[in-house]
Amino acid sequence: MSRIEAARRRAGGAKRALAVLAAAGLVVAGALARATSPGHAARTSRAAGSSSTVTSSESERQSSDDFSIAQSSSQPQVQTNVS
């Protein structure tokens, strides 16, 4: 085996190792992103005997009440500059 063939074999092995590590890193990053997604509520345990259910209409009403927009009493100030 020549020195060139040996170098190619080592380079091929290194490329395969990097590909495996990159794939594993992608899987780990995906799992972390899924676990820490801000769009999902954290699961909490409840005490025995207590139960509370919130219907979707109640939760929608609560979330829309948090971001109400008040009516403006004055006209907005607009400036335009044309050169």
Sequence and secondary structure as in RCSB ss.txt:
>XXXX:A:sequence
MSRIEAARRRAGGAKRALAVLAAAGLVVAGALARATSPGHAARTSRAAGSSSTVTSSESERQSSDDFSIAQSSSQ
PQVQTNVS
>XXXX:A:secstr
  HHHHHHHHHHHHHHHHHHHHHHHHHHHHHHHHHT TTS       TT      HHHHHHHHHHTT     SS 
        
